[in-house]
Amino acid sequence: MKYLSNFRMAMAAALCCWMTTTVFTACGNKDNIATGKVPADSAVLVINLDSIVIKPYLAFGSSIDGVENYLKETYTDFAEWETTDLEPFDQEEVDRYYSKEYTKGNRKLGFYFANIDGTSLSLVSYDFFFPMPLEPVMAELERHGFVNKGEIRFDDFNADITYMFLSADEAIEVQVSSWKKDGGSWAISFQPFDQNDLNHLVK
């Protein structure tokens, strides 16, 4: 989602000078955001990477209250990231949505809503500001039945490489990204499948 891109670049720069920008999709505008409900069996997804276990929140369309309950049950030691002193690149773009981000050390969780009142969850991201090969992450997704659609690129996205995955029922889109600069970082994001993203797959 392009408007997420601009805002998240500003926040990443302000969090720490060595933390890498993280953005995950480029839908173009708010009207293109997919907010359909995810099937119940998707709620049990666990990405187990030994020292890293990701239990993604996939209740797309839900409100900030659902996110806060999820954090209390799953990531109790993450603290809310205060961003009140930031000046985003484009305030008009930022005003079109609402976000909440939480951090612990060199890890960050991001929750992005289509509405500024914190409703209609549209994207969830898990950012890790240390290097890691993407192969184990991709293997875990494939173990859960996700299909690798290939490399995906967006003009306003600065990752070195990003791969797009779809769940077997094509309800969930996952993007896995890696950066080499500033010591290395990687990220994984989850959202309802946006068919427009297929247009950005590398031929």
C-alpha positions, 0 to 999 in steps of 0.5 A, spaced: 500 500 500 503 506 497 501 510 503 503 505 508 510 506 504 511 513 505 509 513 513 513 507 515 519 510 511 519 516 516 518 512 522 523 507 521 528 512 520 526 516 526 526 509 530 534 508 529 539 510 524 541 503 523 534 500 522 532 499 515 526 501 512 520 496 511 514 496 507 510 491 504 505 492 498 503 497 493 496 497 492 496 504 489 490 507 494 485 506 499 480 503 495 484 497 493 485 495 500 482 488 501 479 487 507 475 480 507 475 475 512 480 470 513 478 462 513 478 460 521 483 455 519 488 460 517 488 463 525 492 457 527 498 459 522 505 458 526 512 460 523 517 456 527 524 458 525 527 455 532 529 462 536 523 466 532 516 463 532 511 468 529 504 467 530 501 472 525 494 475 527 490 474 521 483 477 523 483 482 517 477 487 518 478 487 525 479 493 530 485 495 534 481 492 540 482 485 537 490 487 536 491 489 543 487 482 545 492 479 541 498 482 544 496 481 551 496 473 549 502 473 544 507 478 545 506 481 552 513 484 552 512 488 546 512 496 548 507 500 544 512 505 539 510 512 541 511 516 534 507 523 536 513 527 535 514 525 527 513 529 521 511 524 516 513 525 509 505 527 506 500 528 512 495 527 507 497 520 505 498 518 513 491 521 515 488 516 510 489 510 515 491 508 522 497 504 525 499 501 531 507 499 532 510 495 538 517 494 539 522 489 543 529 490 542 531 489 534 524 487 533 517 490 531 510 489 530 506 493 525 498 493 524 495 497 519 488 499 518 484 502 513 480 507 517 483 512 521 479 510 527 483 504 528 478 499 524 478 494 518 485 491 519 488 491 512 496 489 513 500 486 519 508 486 519 513 483 523 520 486 522 527 483 524 533 488 524 538 483 524 540 479 518 537 472 516 537 468 510 530 467 507 530 460 505 528 457 512 522 462 512 520 461 505 520 453 507 516 454 513 511 458 509 511 452 503 510 447 509 504 450 511 501 450 504 503 457 501 505 457 494 511 461 492 509 466 486 516 469 485 519 475 486 515 481 486 517 489 486 514 495 487 517 502 484 517 505 491 519 499 495 527 499 497 528 492 499 533 488 496 529 482 494 521 480 496 518 474 494 510 473 494 506 467 497 499 465 497 495 461 501 492 455 498 485 458 498 488 464 496 485 468 502 492 470 504 498 474 501 504 474 504 511 478 502 518 476 505 523 481 504 530 482 505 535 488 506 543 487 506 544 495 508 545 497 515 547 490 517 542 486 514 534 486 516 528 482 514 521 482 514 514 478 513 507 481 512 500 478 512 494 481 508 488 479 504 490 477 497 490 483 493 490 481 486 493 488 483 500 485 486 500 480 481 502 485 476 508 487 480 511 480 479 517 479 476 516 476 469 
